[in-house]
Each structure stands twice: as C-alpha cells, then as structure tokens.
Amino acid sequence: MTSKIRIRELEKVNLENGFLIDGFPSAGFSSAIASESMIKTSQYKITGIVDSDSFPPISVIKDGKPNFPSRIFVNEKQKVAIFLSYLTLEQSLHKDTAKTMLKWGQEHKIGLIISSIAIKSNEGEEETIGIGSTESARNKIKDAGLKVLDHGTVPGIPGTLLNEGSMIGQDVVVLIFQSDGKGPDFKSSTQLCTAITKLIPGATCNISSLQQEAEKAEVMIKETEEESQHLKNSMYR
C-alpha cells in the first residue's frame, strides 16, 4: 500500500501571491471546523480532491451528494485556497501530506501558507501565537498584531510545513491557539478563525453563523473519524 498523496484538480485557478490554509485536523477538530466555517460563510467553490491509497475508503454524504473526505476549496476573488479534510491522518502520512501541500502551493505561486495547532489550556487564555518559517513570515505575524513564539516544538503537518517551508523560502505561518479539548469547540474555532482573518486581507469570520457551522462540522468530522477508525482497524490487522 502506497502512502503517496495525490491531488486531482477539477479546474484551474489563479492564486498567485495568494493564501493557502491547512484545514487538516490536528490535536482536535478546531482547524477543520474553522476552515469549514470560512467556506460556508464566504464564496468558496470546490476545485480539487486530495486522496491516497492509504486514506480510509469513505464517502461523506452532504445534502444527498457523495464527497471525498479531503477536498480543496478556493475563493478566487480573495485568492484563498483551503485544504479541508474530515480525516485525522495517521502520523506516517503527515510528512507526505505537508510536502504535497507545499508543492501544490509552489505550483500555484502561493504567497503565504497558514496552518495551526491547538494546545490544551484550562486557564481561559485566548492569546493566539504565531510561528513563521521565514523572516518575512515572522514579520507578517507581527504586522497582524500577533505574538511570535520564540521557543517550543510543533508536531505533525504544521511542523513539517514550517521545516520544509524554511528550506525552500516559502512563507508559512503556524498559529498556536488554546483549546480545552471539549466540544463543540466553538470558542477555539472562533479564536483561530479570527486570527486567520488578521493574516488575510478581506477575509471575514461570521461569528453568528460560526457557532452553528461549528456544531454541524464537528458532528460530521467526528462521524468520519469514528468510521475511519473502524476501517483502519480492519485494514491494518
């Protein structure tokens, strides 16, 4: 079984000097929920599929229609692309997924890639901190009014995006936000969505509809996660 990640583009898009948001779940569902909410409250259209033979064979049914669990959505007017996934990937797939995302970003001349990761907090802190792959990325974090992390570790897809981005000179920002690990994680999803809009001119978060979308998205993501786990258990016995 190959872990090669494939992207199947459904149409060509112009994203030069634009933005790419990593919406794969990591350490909770907030990144995927925030991404889903942005798609639902703005003018995004599906333009591609992210797939692999190592992904669980699942179809996500929405409004009666089948969907791949990992898709690419684009708002061409704002030049924003979102890799949205309902799959929590095995750790062995993190590097390949991040490198595929970086390659796609380079091919489309993306200016800034934005990823995120949650840290567990029960203290009620709401400060979002940024990490940049390059000096340019770190300046973008400061210009957005966010604090830059000086020391720490970042695992998974976000960590690989940072490392690989620094090697090729690609601006990558990873946002670290707080989560209590409970759901529906509307609070941390709102915190993340708000921070993303500070980095993307013209992007907005519809907070009133975000809560409703967060609840619906979390239900869908958790259902997919449960089905994926059942399939993984049978696939890897």
Secondary structure, 3 states (H helix, E strand, C coil): CCCCCEEEECCCCCCCCCEEEEECCCCCCHHHHHHHHHHHHCCCEEEEEEECCCCCCCCEEECCEEECCEEEEEECCCCEEEEEECCCCCHHHHHHHHHHHHHHHHHCCCCEEEEEEEEECCCCCCCCEEEECCHHHHHHHHHCCCEECCCCCCCHHHHHHHHHHHHHCCEEEEEEEEECCCCCCHHHHHHHHHHHHHHCCCCCCCHHHHHHHHHHHHHHHHHHHHHHHHHHHHHCC
